[in-house]
């Protein structure tokens, strides 16, 4: 089975390199990996590090509060490796991160080379990052492997009859999972080193909420009007709700932050909502009588939600819903596209149960729910209290990490 796994890793890498000729994100991954070994040799060397690995920017958000706590208590250097190019800029800008690089392909030779070069005190995996050879070589080098904020579902490959993927998990030293269901599933395959600690994202969004600053130009654009924030929007989201926005004859304002901020995405929005948009970079020079503000720079969205009466979160129609908690913490109702795959995000089910989250299937449902919310301002409230009640995972995680970092 190990041979088959490595064979598929090789195929995946070949496809990634081929696709990099046409896809800018994949090109960044391929080029970034080429720099990894020299980066380690020139910048990290034999320094003792605490190694975090994340898939993308979303998982890095889960790692942030844990990294901040570690930095307060210990003098160890922090390394963050990542797979997706979406994480690169956010990690580069984070002052708590000492070193960072693209994780090499998960074949045995590459992973052996990494562990020959690096001197990690501990390897911390965020959420789903269970790469077989990464974990195997960490264990071979007697490095503790801690999975934090992980979550499991019974239809995942780890719980199928064959043992290869189960054994990947059995090499992990400790699982600090989000919920009881995850612990139960791991227990059923005889993994006992499990504790339920919750999700560190709740702590992260509370930090953002408490440290949020006003953004120059947004308040003037809104001008005391009802405002809907459309965050991390994909084309699939805009296509579903664009007609309702165009037909909206009220003075409602819309702020749209595309998931991919580039000229192509911005031109797409400008062409759909023709003569009705202004870019954030154009404020306050241009007339703000436009109804739609397009956010054309990174790092602002989590603070922009505070200016809205309603949030629409992108990715839902694709089954890849983005962070709903960043909006909910501002006590505003959260709308998103319905897809059965969104059930894997346990906070989504909780938000719906609390009457804070509202899945929709089409533009008409978007119109109906937003009109209902504007008429009854009590609908969808309670997000801040909900997040406070579910916070505290970071402190629990760091309590468990202490025994490995003393």
SULNORWO-V452050 format. One record per residue. SS is DSSP state (H for helix, E for strand, - for the rest). Layout:
BEGIN
SS
SS
END
This chain:
BEGIN
-
H
H
H
H
H
H
H
H
H
H
H
H
H
H
H
H
H
H
-
-
-
-
H
H
H
H
H
H
H
H
H
H
H
H
H
H
H
H
H
H
H
H
H
-
-
-
E
E
E
E
E
E
E
-
-
H
H
H
H
H
H
H
H
H
H
H
H
H
H
H
H
H
-
-
-
E
E
E
E
E
E
-
-
H
H
H
H
H
H
H
H
H
-
-
-
-
-
E
E
E
E
-
-
-
-
-
H
H
H
H
H
H
H
H
H
H
-
E
E
E
E
E
E
E
E
-
-
-
-
-
H
H
H
H
H
H
H
H
H
-
-
-
E
E
E
E
E
E
E
-
-
-
-
-
-
H
H
H
-
-
-
-
H
H
H
H
H
H
H
-
-
-
E
E
E
E
-
-
H
H
H
H
H
H
H
H
H
-
-
-
-
-
E
E
E
-
-
-
-
H
H
H
H
H
H
H
H
H
H
H
-
-
-
-
-
-
H
H
H
H
H
-
-
-
-
E
E
E
E
E
E
E
-
H
H
H
H
H
H
H
H
H
H
H
H
H
-
-
-
-
-
E
E
E
E
E
E
-
-
-
-
H
H
H
H
H
H
H
H
H
H
-
-
-
-
E
E
E
H
H
H
-
-
-
-
-
-
-
-
-
E
E
E
E
-
-
-
-
-
H
H
H
H
H
H
H
-
-
E
E
E
E
-
-
H
H
H
-
-
-
-
-
-
H
H
H
H
-
-
-
-
E
E
E
E
E
-
-
H
H
H
H
H
-
H
H
H
H
H
H
H
H
-
-
-
E
E
E
E
-
-
H
H
H
H
H
H
H
H
H
H
H
H
H
-
-
-
-
-
-
-
H
H
H
H
H
H
H
-
-
-
H
H
H
H
H
H
H
H
H
H
H
H
H
-
END
